[in-house]
Amino acid sequence: VADAPFRRLPAVHVLLAHPLLAGRPHAAEAARAELAAARDRLRLDPDAVVEIEHLAASAAAMLSAAAGAGMRPVINATGIILHTNLGRAPLAEAAALAAYHAGRAYASLELDLATGERAGRQRLVRDGICRLTGADAATAVNNCAAATVLTLRALAAGREVIVSRGQLVEIGGNYRLPDILTASGAVLREVGTTNITRPADYAGAINPRTAMILRVHTSNFRVRGFTRSVPLEDLARIGQAAGIPVVDDAGSGAAFDGAGGSADEPDVRRSLSAGADLVLFSGDKLLGGPQAGLIAGRPDHIAAIERDPLMRAFRLDKMTVAALAATLELHAAGAIASIPVVAMLTRPAAELRPRAEALAAGLNRLPGVAAEVVEATGYAGGGSTPDEPLPSVAVALTVEGESAFARRLRLGNPAVLARVHAGRVWLDLRTVFERDDAALLATVLAAAG
Ligand SMILES: *Cc1c(COP(=O)(O)O)cnc(C)c1O
């Protein structure tokens, strides 16, 4: 009877015959490792997902990952919550399940079930964004970069967009604001200087070709010392007086006040009440949801954006719509504690310590490993709150050859991303799901063994 859950596992030769694995080099090792990991999962949770399709896909991804391809689940032990290389936000269970169910079946993506008529997919997220932001209209696209491009095309093609020189940011990758502006067909009109921009700089730049005032959240850096920027309220007043829309690219920041939202981070609701005509923000960075770009604000501007033919190129697929709608519902219901990003941002370091101590105790049993519980620093990541380190707790490992050790962790099952710092391998518990503690220990033990 104790073996009952294990009977759900396929035999090695059955798993190996799966089309994803059959005939691949090292498939037998991968299949055995996958089955061992599945047994560990079943020990913790007799209802764990161990269907053959899932195991075969996971083992195949492990084989591909060793060759530099293939996406695998990763235990994030870096302490960086919105880790862009790890896909930013791990979804809330409700959002992940919504994507799963939308993915494996047909769904009423563009069909009104009551009337049988075609209905746009935007209806599935519009109300949720409006409720969250207090806006009268909203739309959602593939990411915040796409939201910026569409907004610039709809409101400013061939005309000037005023931006402070202190806000001409590069977010990372190829995202440089001046290039995005040009690619969207708008003309950049820079005002002010790197550190100081005054209301008169904006007002003085307005001319008949001006289409928009754009404020950009300087997500990932701070200018200190002798600095001044123009508050959104003042920009709104200047825009209104001239009949020019004011758009706030909030990008990252905080959408969950009182739960990790910090005072000097932009809040989408605050942007609109300060007078912005539109606010743009990321579904992952701001909501802890799927990658998406959300646009909220004036109905006439939203309608112009939705008329752009490129809207089709940037639209959300059914799985993202499902995950975004579920995430918005969690925000509306005040159930944001079930959103992992929010939970990780707000968890007191003291709660991490017992878990770190258990991990260190498990590791110190091994010869050749010295594990110590240490204070660490986590970060929100994703370009958010660069000045606000999150006090955290880590296990620091002294091992022979820490880079090689970290590589073995990355290629472990499950994969673990650690931080190598000051000659030690750091495992920060802030970004590790408690449900993964046993698997984390198992991967580290295997890397040390
Ligand atoms: C992150 C960010 C973007 C880009 O958002 P994506 O969703 O990654 O496309 C744009 N603007 C700002 C201010 C950002 O922080």
The ligand as a Tripos MOL2 file, in Angstrom:
@<TRIPOS>MOLECULE
LIG
   15    15     1     0     0
SMALL
NO_CHARGES

@<TRIPOS>ATOM
      1 C1         10.4090   46.8510  -18.4630 C.3       1 LIG1
      2 C2         10.0410   48.1470  -19.0350 C.ar      1 LIG1
      3 C3          9.5600   48.2330  -20.3490 C.ar      1 LIG1
      4 C4          9.4740   47.0200  -21.2350 C.3       1 LIG1
      5 O1          8.5200   46.1410  -20.7250 O.3       1 LIG1
      6 P1          8.3950   44.6700  -21.3300 P.3       1 LIG1
      7 O2          7.1160   44.1490  -20.7530 O.co2     1 LIG1
      8 O3          9.6070   43.9310  -20.8870 O.co2     1 LIG1
      9 O4          8.3290   44.8230  -22.8050 O.co2     1 LIG1
     10 C5          9.2030   49.4650  -20.8290 C.ar      1 LIG1
     11 N1          9.3070   50.5740  -20.0820 N.ar      1 LIG1
     12 C6          9.7510   50.5320  -18.8070 C.ar      1 LIG1
     13 C7          9.8440   51.8090  -18.0310 C.3       1 LIG1
     14 C8         10.1360   49.3120  -18.2380 C.ar      1 LIG1
     15 O5         10.5650   49.2630  -16.9850 O.3       1 LIG1
@<TRIPOS>BOND
     1     1     2 1
     2     2     3 ar
     3     2    14 ar
     4     3     4 1
     5     3    10 ar
     6     4     5 1
     7     5     6 1
     8     6     7 2
     9     6     8 1
    10     6     9 1
    11    10    11 ar
    12    11    12 ar
    13    12    13 1
    14    12    14 ar
    15    14    15 1
@<TRIPOS>SUBSTRUCTURE
     1 LIG1         1 GROUP 0 **** ****
